Amino acid sequence: MENLEKRNLIAQWVFDTRPVLLRFHLWLEDVEVQRAQAEPVYDLSFTPRGITRCLALTAATTALGTRLFGDFGGGDGRDKAGLNQVKKGADAISAYVMSEGLWHLTRTLPENHALMVSLGEGLMPKAGETPEMGANPLLGFGRVYARPEVAKTVDRRVRRLLNEPGHTFEQFYGWLQDRGITIWGAAVDTLENTSRFALGKETGPMAVLHVFDAPLRMSKPYEAYMGCLTVPKAVVAAAERNSVLLDFRAPRSRVVDAIEAAYPGIGRANIHVWTLQGKSRQTRLGELWKEWEALGVHLVDDGWTGPTGIPVFTDSGTYAPTFMVGSWMEAGETHVFLCDGYAATAEAVQATSLAEVLDVDATMVPFSSTFELPCREEGRLMHLHPDDPGFDAKVRAVYGERNVDPAKIAEYADAIREAECANMPMGKDVLRADDFSPEKEWSVLACIGYMNDDPYTGSKGVTKVAEGVYRVTTRLATRNASAVVTFTLRMMEPFDQMKHVFSPLLVRFLSGVDHTERPVKISDSGRIRNELQTMFSQALEHDGETIRVFFDRVDDSVMPAEKRATIRNVLEWYKANHPVWFDWLEIG
């Protein structure tokens, strides 16, 4: 009877996830589901069973394909430029696999539903990096996945939102609601911890997809930084009982007081504070580190081992530590873990939206993309208004200098205007996940596919079981429900052939596949259009249905000239030989 139940379970999963399994030529050999509650996640989520399971498998296939075919560890020992190219290659694989998974699974959405990417992580250079280091392939704002006619309708409204002056998010969202179209928003990081992946680190890399039951209040592609503080809800409740407001702007001594009130008798050495570490972050986080150290708490170091038994890392990865925020007992003593510091915008919103899922409280403060000042000063600058006659003087006051470079002042004015133009919720003391939702009541489904072991949950990464057979772990979490799903997947093609299944067409052509000898399918048109938007967003102009590609806008350090020439030749060949299928393409 037990074997029959297991076979039935696998068969049901195969039926529900067949769009993704068929697309990636995978056979589901086994599935194990560990729930934190009696009910399945889909019973407590806004996503129906089939979509929920397809999202879980999409996260898993993104983790599997990237881990196996993304050149894991290929950047170890290479110079900065070489490492950057490995990162871009891995990002291209992960973005492609997740995009393909979403495309196929959303064919089973209800007829009036669409999924739209609202935030994507990977477009901008991180502070201290050169510009080309941020031009990574990504799934960014405005990418729409739905049944064809719905997708075309929503896509037209997205183009209006992007290109028509004065067309607001409220108009965009209201128009779709009036026509009965339901939009699910998404915040996407297809390869979290890209540097650790490229360097071959054994912990950290993962695929993260958060799906919301409404689009996030964004009207443009946007990425900068956010200051973030995430603490157990019990700590905020203790502060409220003492009429104390606790958020990112609070002195950290106030946070410690609230922790001691929530967990009487806790030793300060047992208060574990996770922040990003490293010399490059000294200016931005140095004052925050000193503030915590003066309070006698434990500032988590690289390699510290928490309750999972897997050493943590502090060089990157601001999302995953949120899952460890909380308390536990060890040797009869109470321990508390919390997260502080900053993150890129998409990661910050993803982590903050986990307050809907986990027993945590999270607040944010907008920062700029340059972010060269300490956290508190950066937050103060982004609360100024560039049209204020005293803006220049206020920036100088924050810097503490009278002779601030006018170009630097203009930089901050542009950063604030860019955030306002993207409809970032500015002007508030702190932001919460609620501020990004157009609805008073909202929900999120978090889907995480683990490429490598995760120190914060103990989840296992991709594991080889036999030749062509792999186990992949996915975590699903929504309000009052979570589950860990472990898939055992068999590849239905030889390994070398599977690499093509998981690789973008343009990457295959760059690797030497002759596009003139390969059988052409009508689907090539959609795939290449999708890949151009993922890999070359900075080089594209949209004019109605037409996409113009300007290769001279792609820096040599982003993609070498010979590779750009190869892709240009490919596009020109498709345009010349299949003009009807590629009528949307123009080469600038």
C-alpha positions as CSV (number, residue, x, y, z in Angstrom):
1,M,0.0,0.0,0.0
2,E,2.9,2.4,0.9
3,N,4.5,1.7,-2.5
4,L,1.2,2.4,-4.3
5,E,0.7,5.7,-2.4
6,K,4.2,6.7,-3.4
7,R,3.7,5.8,-7.1
8,N,0.4,7.7,-7.1
9,L,2.2,10.7,-5.5
10,I,4.9,10.7,-8.2
11,A,2.3,10.3,-10.9
12,Q,0.3,13.2,-9.7
13,W,3.5,15.4,-9.6
14,V,4.4,14.3,-13.1
15,F,0.9,15.2,-14.3
16,D,1.0,18.6,-12.6
17,T,4.6,19.5,-13.7
18,R,4.6,18.0,-17.2
19,P,5.1,21.5,-18.9
20,V,8.4,21.9,-17.1
21,L,9.5,18.3,-17.2
22,L,8.9,18.1,-21.0
23,R,10.6,21.4,-21.7
24,F,13.8,20.3,-20.0
25,H,13.8,16.6,-21.1
26,L,13.6,15.4,-17.5
27,W,12.0,12.3,-16.0
28,L,10.7,12.5,-12.4
29,E,11.9,9.4,-10.6
30,D,11.0,10.4,-7.1
31,V,9.6,13.3,-5.0
32,E,9.7,13.8,-1.3
33,V,7.7,16.4,0.5
34,Q,8.3,17.6,4.0
35,R,5.7,20.0,5.3
36,A,5.8,22.2,8.3
37,Q,2.0,21.9,8.6
38,A,-0.6,19.3,7.8
39,E,-2.0,21.0,4.7
40,P,-0.1,21.2,1.4
41,V,1.3,24.6,0.6
42,Y,-1.1,25.2,-2.3
43,D,-4.1,24.9,0.0
44,L,-2.8,28.0,1.9
45,S,-1.5,29.9,-1.2
46,F,-3.1,32.0,-3.9
47,T,-1.5,29.8,-6.5
48,P,-3.4,26.6,-7.5
49,R,-1.8,23.1,-7.1
50,G,-0.5,22.7,-10.6
51,I,1.1,26.2,-10.7
52,T,2.6,25.8,-7.2
53,R,4.2,22.5,-8.2
54,C,5.5,23.9,-11.5
55,L,7.0,26.9,-9.7
56,A,8.8,24.4,-7.3
57,L,10.1,22.4,-10.2
58,T,11.2,25.6,-12.1
59,A,13.3,26.6,-9.1
60,A,14.7,23.1,-9.0
61,T,15.5,23.0,-12.7
62,T,17.1,26.4,-12.6
63,A,19.3,25.2,-9.7
64,L,20.1,21.9,-11.6
65,G,20.9,23.4,-15.0
66,T,23.0,26.2,-13.6
67,R,25.0,24.0,-11.3
68,L,25.7,21.4,-14.0
69,F,26.1,23.7,-17.1
70,G,27.0,27.1,-15.7
71,D,30.7,26.5,-15.4
72,F,30.7,26.1,-11.6
73,G,34.1,27.1,-10.2
74,G,35.3,28.3,-13.6
75,G,36.4,31.6,-12.3
76,D,38.7,30.3,-9.6
77,G,42.2,31.5,-10.2
78,R,41.3,33.8,-13.1
79,D,41.8,37.6,-13.2
80,K,38.9,40.0,-12.6
81,A,37.9,40.1,-16.3
82,G,37.9,36.3,-16.5
83,L,35.9,35.9,-13.3
84,N,33.4,38.4,-14.6
85,Q,32.9,36.5,-17.8
86,V,32.3,33.3,-15.9
87,K,29.7,35.1,-13.8
88,K,28.0,36.4,-16.9
89,G,27.9,33.0,-18.4
90,A,26.3,31.5,-15.3
91,D,23.8,34.3,-15.0
92,A,22.9,33.7,-18.7
93,I,22.2,30.0,-18.0
94,S,20.2,30.6,-14.9
95,A,18.1,33.5,-16.3
96,Y,17.4,31.4,-19.4
97,V,16.3,28.3,-17.5
98,M,14.0,30.2,-15.2
99,S,12.5,32.2,-18.0
100,E,11.8,29.1,-20.0
101,G,10.3,27.4,-17.0
102,L,8.0,30.4,-16.4
103,W,7.0,30.6,-20.1
104,H,5.9,26.9,-20.2
105,L,4.2,26.8,-16.8
106,T,2.2,29.9,-17.4
107,R,0.5,28.3,-20.4
108,T,-1.6,26.6,-17.7
109,L,-2.5,29.8,-15.9
110,P,-6.2,30.7,-15.8
111,E,-7.1,32.6,-19.0
112,N,-7.2,36.0,-17.3
113,H,-3.9,35.7,-15.4
114,A,-0.4,36.9,-16.1
115,L,2.9,36.8,-14.3
116,M,5.1,39.9,-14.6
117,V,8.6,40.4,-13.3
118,S,8.7,43.6,-11.2
119,L,12.2,43.4,-9.7
120,G,15.3,41.6,-10.9
121,E,18.8,41.5,-9.4
122,G,21.9,41.7,-11.5
123,L,21.7,44.8,-13.9
124,M,23.7,47.3,-12.0
125,P,27.3,47.2,-10.7
126,K,27.6,46.9,-7.0
127,A,29.2,49.7,-5.1
128,G,33.0,49.7,-5.8
129,E,32.6,47.6,-9.0
130,T,33.2,48.8,-12.5
131,P,30.1,49.4,-14.7
132,E,30.6,46.3,-16.9
133,M,30.4,44.1,-13.8
134,G,26.8,45.0,-13.4
135,A,25.7,44.3,-16.9
136,N,24.7,40.7,-16.1
137,P,22.0,38.7,-17.8
138,L,18.8,38.9,-15.8
139,L,15.0,38.7,-15.7
140,G,14.1,42.3,-15.2
141,F,11.1,44.6,-15.0
142,G,8.2,44.2,-17.4
143,R,8.9,40.6,-18.6
144,V,5.4,39.1,-19.0
145,Y,4.4,35.4,-18.9
146,A,0.9,34.3,-19.7
147,R,-1.3,32.7,-22.4
148,P,-0.4,34.4,-25.7
149,E,-3.3,36.8,-26.0
150,V,-3.2,37.9,-22.4
151,A,0.6,38.3,-22.6
152,K,0.3,40.6,-25.7
153,T,-2.3,42.7,-24.0
154,V,-0.3,43.1,-20.8
155,D,2.9,43.7,-22.8
156,R,1.3,46.6,-24.7
157,R,0.4,48.2,-21.4
158,V,3.9,47.7,-20.0
159,R,5.4,49.4,-23.0
160,R,3.0,52.3,-22.3
161,L,4.1,52.4,-18.7
162,L,7.8,52.5,-19.7
163,N,7.6,54.9,-22.6
164,E,4.6,57.3,-22.2
165,P,5.4,60.3,-20.1
166,G,2.8,60.7,-17.3
167,H,1.4,57.2,-17.6
168,T,1.5,56.0,-14.0
169,F,1.5,52.6,-12.3
170,E,-2.0,53.4,-10.9
171,Q,-3.3,53.9,-14.5
172,F,-1.5,50.7,-15.6
173,Y,-2.9,48.6,-12.8
174,G,-6.4,50.1,-12.9
175,W,-6.7,49.5,-16.6
176,L,-5.9,45.8,-16.2
177,Q,-8.2,45.4,-13.3
178,D,-11.1,47.1,-15.2
179,R,-10.6,44.4,-17.9
180,G,-10.6,41.6,-15.4
181,I,-6.9,40.7,-15.9
182,T,-5.1,39.5,-12.7
183,I,-1.4,40.3,-12.6
184,W,1.0,38.3,-10.3
185,G,4.2,40.2,-9.7
186,A,7.6,38.6,-9.2
187,A,10.9,39.5,-7.6
188,V,13.7,37.3,-9.2
189,D,17.3,36.5,-8.6
190,T,18.0,33.5,-10.8
191,L,21.5,33.1,-9.4
192,E,22.0,34.5,-5.9
193,N,25.7,34.5,-4.8
194,T,27.1,34.5,-8.3
195,S,30.6,35.2,-7.2
196,R,30.6,32.3,-4.9
197,F,29.3,30.1,-7.7
198,A,32.0,31.3,-10.1
199,L,34.7,30.7,-7.5
200,G,33.4,27.2,-6.8
201,K,32.4,27.7,-3.1
202,E,30.5,24.7,-1.7
203,T,27.8,26.8,0.0
204,G,25.5,29.6,-1.0
205,P,24.5,29.6,-4.7
206,M,20.7,29.4,-5.2
207,A,17.8,30.4,-7.4
208,V,15.3,32.7,-5.8
209,L,11.8,33.4,-7.1
210,H,9.1,35.3,-5.1
211,V,5.6,35.5,-6.7
212,F,3.1,38.0,-5.4
213,D,-0.6,38.0,-5.9
214,A,-0.4,41.5,-7.4
215,P,2.4,43.4,-9.2
216,L,4.9,45.4,-7.1
217,R,4.4,49.1,-7.3
218,M,7.2,49.6,-9.8
219,S,7.0,51.5,-13.1
220,K,10.5,51.1,-14.4
221,P,13.5,48.8,-14.2
222,Y,15.2,49.7,-10.9
223,E,18.1,48.5,-8.8
224,A,20.1,50.2,-6.1
225,Y,20.6,49.3,-2.4
226,M,18.4,49.2,0.7
227,G,19.4,49.4,4.3
228,C,17.8,46.4,6.1
229,L,17.1,45.3,9.6
230,T,15.4,41.9,10.3
231,V,14.7,40.8,13.8
232,P,12.3,38.2,15.4
233,K,8.8,39.4,15.8
234,A,9.0,38.7,19.5
235,V,11.7,41.5,19.8
236,V,9.4,44.1,18.1
237,A,6.5,43.0,20.3
238,A,8.7,43.5,23.4
239,A,9.6,47.0,22.2
240,E,6.0,47.9,21.6
241,R,5.1,46.8,25.1
242,N,7.5,49.5,26.3
243,S,6.2,52.0,23.8
244,V,9.4,51.9,21.8
245,L,9.5,52.0,18.0
246,L,11.9,49.5,16.6
247,D,13.0,49.7,12.9
248,F,16.2,50.2,10.8
249,R,16.7,53.8,12.0
250,A,16.6,52.8,15.7
251,P,19.9,52.9,17.7
252,R,21.2,49.4,18.1
253,S,21.3,49.8,21.8
254,R,17.5,50.0,21.7
255,V,17.4,46.7,19.7
256,V,19.5,45.0,22.3
257,D,17.2,46.3,25.1
258,A,14.2,44.8,23.2
259,I,16.0,41.5,22.8
260,E,16.8,41.3,26.5
261,A,13.1,42.1,27.2
262,A,11.9,39.5,24.8
263,Y,14.3,36.8,26.0
264,P,15.0,37.5,29.8
265,G,18.4,36.4,30.9
266,I,20.0,36.1,27.5
267,G,23.7,36.7,27.4
268,R,24.9,39.4,25.0
269,A,27.5,37.0,23.6
270,N,24.5,34.8,22.5
271,I,23.0,37.7,20.4
272,H,24.3,36.9,16.9
273,V,24.2,39.7,14.4
274,W,24.8,38.9,10.8
275,T,26.0,41.6,8.4
276,L,28.1,41.6,5.3
277,Q,31.8,41.7,6.1
278,G,35.0,42.6,4.2
279,K,37.4,45.5,3.7
280,S,35.4,46.8,0.8
281,R,32.5,47.5,3.1
282,Q,34.4,49.2,5.9
283,T,33.3,52.7,4.9
284,R,29.6,51.7,4.5
285,L,29.3,49.4,7.5
286,G,32.2,50.2,9.8
287,E,30.2,52.5,12.1
288,L,27.5,49.9,12.3
289,W,30.0,47.2,13.3
290,K,31.5,49.4,16.0
291,E,28.0,50.1,17.3
292,W,27.2,46.4,17.7
293,E,30.7,45.5,19.1
294,A,30.4,48.2,21.8
295,L,27.2,46.5,23.0
296,G,29.1,43.3,23.6
297,V,27.1,41.2,21.1
298,H,28.5,38.6,18.7
299,L,29.1,40.0,15.2
300,V,29.0,36.9,13.0
301,D,32.3,36.2,11.3
302,D,32.9,34.2,8.1
303,G,32.9,30.5,9.1
304,W,30.8,30.7,12.2
305,T,28.7,27.6,12.7
306,G,25.0,28.0,13.6
307,P,22.4,25.5,14.5
308,T,22.5,23.8,11.1
309,G,26.1,22.8,11.6
310,I,27.2,24.3,8.3
311,P,29.6,27.3,8.5
312,V,28.0,30.5,7.3
313,F,29.6,33.1,5.0
314,T,29.5,36.9,5.2
315,D,31.1,37.9,1.9
316,S,27.7,38.0,0.1
317,G,24.2,36.6,0.3
318,T,21.9,38.8,2.2
319,Y,18.7,36.9,1.5
320,A,19.3,33.4,2.9
321,P,20.3,34.5,6.4
322,T,16.7,35.7,6.9
323,F,15.6,32.1,7.3
324,M,17.8,31.8,10.4
325,V,16.4,34.9,12.1
326,G,14.9,33.8,15.4
327,S,15.9,32.0,18.6
328,W,17.0,28.6,19.7
329,M,18.3,26.8,22.8
330,E,21.8,25.4,23.0
331,A,23.4,23.9,26.1
332,G,20.5,25.3,28.2
333,E,21.1,28.9,26.9
334,T,19.0,31.0,24.7
335,H,20.5,32.3,21.4
336,V,19.1,34.9,19.0
337,F,20.0,35.6,15.4
338,L,19.2,38.7,13.4
339,C,20.3,40.4,10.2
340,D,21.5,44.0,9.7
341,G,23.2,46.1,7.1
342,Y,22.1,46.4,3.5
343,A,21.2,44.5,0.3
344,A,20.5,45.1,-3.4
345,T,16.9,46.2,-4.0
346,A,15.5,42.9,-5.3
347,E,17.2,40.9,-2.5
348,A,16.0,43.4,0.1
349,V,12.4,43.3,-1.1
350,Q,12.5,39.5,-1.3
351,A,13.9,39.2,2.2
352,T,11.5,41.8,3.6
353,S,8.5,40.0,2.1
354,L,9.5,36.9,4.1
355,A,8.0,38.8,7.1
356,E,4.7,37.6,5.5
357,V,6.1,34.0,5.7
358,L,8.4,33.8,8.7
359,D,8.1,35.0,12.3
360,V,10.2,38.1,11.6
361,D,9.9,41.8,11.3
362,A,11.8,43.6,8.5
363,T,12.3,47.2,7.7
364,M,14.2,49.0,4.9
365,V,15.6,52.4,4.0
366,P,16.4,53.4,0.4
367,F,20.0,53.9,-0.6
368,S,21.6,55.0,-3.8
369,S,23.5,52.8,-6.3
370,T,26.8,54.6,-5.5
371,F,26.5,54.1,-1.8
372,E,29.8,55.4,-0.6
373,L,28.8,56.8,2.8
374,P,28.0,55.1,6.0
375,C,24.4,53.6,6.2
376,R,22.9,56.4,8.3
377,E,24.2,59.2,6.1
378,E,23.2,57.4,3.0
379,G,19.7,57.0,4.3
380,R,19.5,60.7,5.2
381,L,20.7,61.7,1.7
382,M,18.0,59.6,-0.1
383,H,15.3,61.3,2.1
384,L,16.2,64.7,0.6
385,H,14.4,66.2,-2.4
386,P,16.5,67.5,-5.3
387,D,14.0,70.3,-6.1
388,D,14.5,71.7,-2.7
389,P,16.4,75.0,-3.0
390,G,18.6,74.0,-0.1
391,F,19.4,70.5,-1.5
392,D,23.1,71.3,-2.2
393,A,23.6,72.6,1.3
394,K,21.8,69.6,2.9
395,V,24.0,67.2,0.9
396,R,27.1,69.1,2.1
397,A,25.8,68.9,5.7
398,V,25.4,65.2,5.5
399,Y,28.9,64.8,4.0
400,G,30.2,67.1,6.8
401,E,32.1,69.1,4.2
402,R,31.5,72.4,2.5
403,N,33.4,71.6,-0.7
404,V,31.6,68.6,-2.0
405,D,32.1,68.0,-5.7
406,P,29.1,69.4,-7.6
407,A,29.1,66.2,-9.7
408,K,28.6,64.2,-6.5
409,I,25.6,66.3,-5.5
410,A,24.2,65.9,-9.0
411,E,24.7,62.1,-8.7
412,Y,22.5,62.0,-5.6
413,A,19.9,64.2,-7.2
414,D,19.8,61.8,-10.2
415,A,19.6,58.8,-7.9
416,I,16.6,60.2,-6.0
417,R,14.8,61.2,-9.3
418,E,15.5,57.7,-10.7
419,A,13.9,56.1,-7.7
420,E,10.9,58.4,-7.9
421,C,10.6,57.8,-11.6
422,A,10.5,54.0,-10.9
423,N,7.7,54.6,-8.4
424,M,9.8,53.6,-5.4
425,P,7.9,54.4,-2.2
426,M,10.1,57.4,-1.2
427,G,9.6,59.9,1.6
428,K,8.8,57.5,4.4
429,D,11.1,57.0,7.4
430,V,11.3,53.3,6.7
431,L,9.8,50.9,4.2
432,R,8.1,47.6,4.7
433,A,7.0,45.0,2.2
434,D,3.5,46.4,2.4
435,D,4.7,49.6,0.7
436,F,5.5,47.7,-2.5
437,S,2.0,46.2,-2.8
438,P,-1.0,48.1,-4.4
439,E,-3.3,46.0,-2.3
440,K,-4.0,46.3,1.4
441,E,-4.0,42.5,1.7
442,W,-1.3,40.7,-0.2
443,S,0.4,37.3,-0.3
444,V,3.7,35.9,-1.5
445,L,5.0,32.5,-2.5
446,A,8.7,32.1,-2.0
447,C,10.4,29.4,-4.1
448,I,14.1,28.7,-3.6
449,G,16.1,26.1,-5.5
450,Y,19.4,25.2,-3.9
451,M,22.5,24.7,-6.1
452,N,24.8,24.2,-3.2
453,D,24.3,23.5,0.5
454,D,22.7,26.3,2.5
455,P,24.1,27.1,6.0
456,Y,21.0,28.9,7.2
457,T,18.4,26.2,6.6
458,G,20.6,23.1,6.2
459,S,19.1,22.4,2.8
460,K,21.2,20.3,0.5
461,G,22.4,21.4,-2.9
462,V,22.4,19.5,-6.2
463,T,23.5,15.9,-5.5
464,K,24.5,13.3,-8.1
465,V,22.7,10.0,-7.4
466,A,23.8,8.0,-10.5
467,E,24.9,8.8,-14.0
468,G,22.4,11.3,-15.3
469,V,20.3,11.2,-12.1
470,Y,20.3,14.1,-9.6
471,R,18.5,15.1,-6.4
472,V,17.5,18.8,-6.1
473,T,16.0,20.5,-3.1
474,T,13.4,23.3,-3.4
475,R,11.9,25.3,-0.5
476,L,8.3,26.7,-0.8
477,A,7.0,29.2,1.7
478,T,3.8,31.2,2.0
479,R,1.7,32.6,4.8
480,N,1.3,29.9,7.5
481,A,2.7,27.2,5.3
482,S,6.1,25.9,4.1
483,A,7.5,22.7,2.6
484,V,10.8,21.3,1.4
485,V,10.5,19.3,-1.8
486,T,13.3,17.0,-2.9
487,F,13.1,15.9,-6.6
488,T,15.0,13.0,-8.0
489,L,15.4,13.9,-11.7
490,R,16.8,11.7,-14.5
491,M,18.1,13.3,-17.7
492,M,16.4,11.9,-20.8
493,E,19.3,12.7,-23.1
494,P,23.1,12.2,-22.9
495,F,24.9,14.8,-20.7
496,D,26.4,16.7,-23.7
497,Q,23.0,16.9,-25.4
498,M,21.4,18.1,-22.1
499,K,23.8,21.0,-22.1
500,H,22.0,22.3,-25.2
501,V,18.6,21.8,-23.6
502,F,19.7,24.1,-20.7
503,S,21.6,26.7,-22.8
504,P,20.3,29.8,-24.6
505,L,20.4,29.6,-28.4
506,L,22.8,32.5,-28.6
507,V,25.2,30.9,-26.1
508,R,25.1,27.7,-28.2
509,F,26.0,29.7,-31.3
510,L,28.8,31.4,-29.4
511,S,30.2,28.0,-28.4
512,G,30.5,26.9,-32.0
513,V,27.2,25.5,-33.0
514,D,26.6,26.4,-36.7
515,H,23.2,28.2,-36.9
516,T,23.0,27.7,-40.7
517,E,23.2,23.9,-40.3
518,R,20.7,23.7,-37.4
519,P,17.0,23.0,-38.2
520,V,15.2,26.3,-37.7
521,K,11.9,26.3,-35.8
522,I,9.3,29.1,-35.4
523,S,10.0,29.0,-31.7
524,D,13.6,30.3,-32.5
525,S,12.0,33.7,-33.0
526,G,10.5,33.9,-29.5
527,R,13.6,32.3,-27.9
528,I,16.0,34.8,-29.4
529,R,13.7,37.7,-28.6
530,N,13.6,36.5,-25.0
531,E,17.4,36.0,-24.9
532,L,18.2,39.4,-26.3
533,Q,16.1,41.0,-23.5
534,T,17.8,38.9,-20.9
535,M,21.4,39.3,-22.1
536,F,21.5,42.7,-23.8
537,S,18.9,44.9,-22.2
538,Q,21.2,47.9,-22.2
539,A,21.6,47.6,-26.0
540,L,17.9,47.4,-27.0
541,E,15.3,50.0,-28.0
542,H,11.6,49.0,-28.1
543,D,9.3,50.6,-30.7
544,G,5.9,49.0,-30.5
545,E,6.5,45.3,-31.5
546,T,10.0,46.1,-32.9
547,I,13.2,45.6,-31.0
548,R,16.3,47.4,-32.3
549,V,19.7,46.0,-31.3
550,F,22.6,48.5,-31.0
551,F,25.8,46.4,-30.5
552,D,27.9,49.5,-30.2
553,R,26.3,50.1,-26.8
554,V,27.8,46.9,-25.4
555,D,31.2,47.5,-23.9
556,D,34.1,45.2,-24.8
557,S,34.5,44.3,-21.2
558,V,30.9,43.2,-21.1
559,M,31.1,41.1,-24.2
560,P,34.3,40.9,-26.4
561,A,34.0,42.3,-29.9
562,E,34.4,38.9,-31.6
563,K,31.4,37.5,-29.7
564,R,29.3,40.5,-30.5
565,A,30.2,40.0,-34.2
566,T,29.1,36.4,-34.0
567,I,25.7,37.3,-32.6
568,R,25.3,40.1,-35.1
569,N,25.9,37.6,-37.9
570,V,23.4,35.2,-36.4
571,L,20.7,37.8,-36.2
572,E,21.4,39.1,-39.7
573,W,21.1,35.5,-41.1
574,Y,17.8,34.9,-39.3
575,K,16.5,38.3,-40.5
576,A,17.5,37.6,-44.1
577,N,16.4,34.0,-44.3
578,H,13.3,34.1,-42.1
579,P,12.0,37.6,-42.4
580,V,8.4,36.8,-41.5
581,W,9.3,35.1,-38.2
582,F,11.8,37.9,-37.4
583,D,9.9,40.9,-38.6
584,W,10.2,42.3,-35.0
585,L,14.0,42.6,-35.3
586,E,16.1,45.5,-36.5
587,I,19.8,45.9,-36.1
588,G,20.9,49.5,-35.4
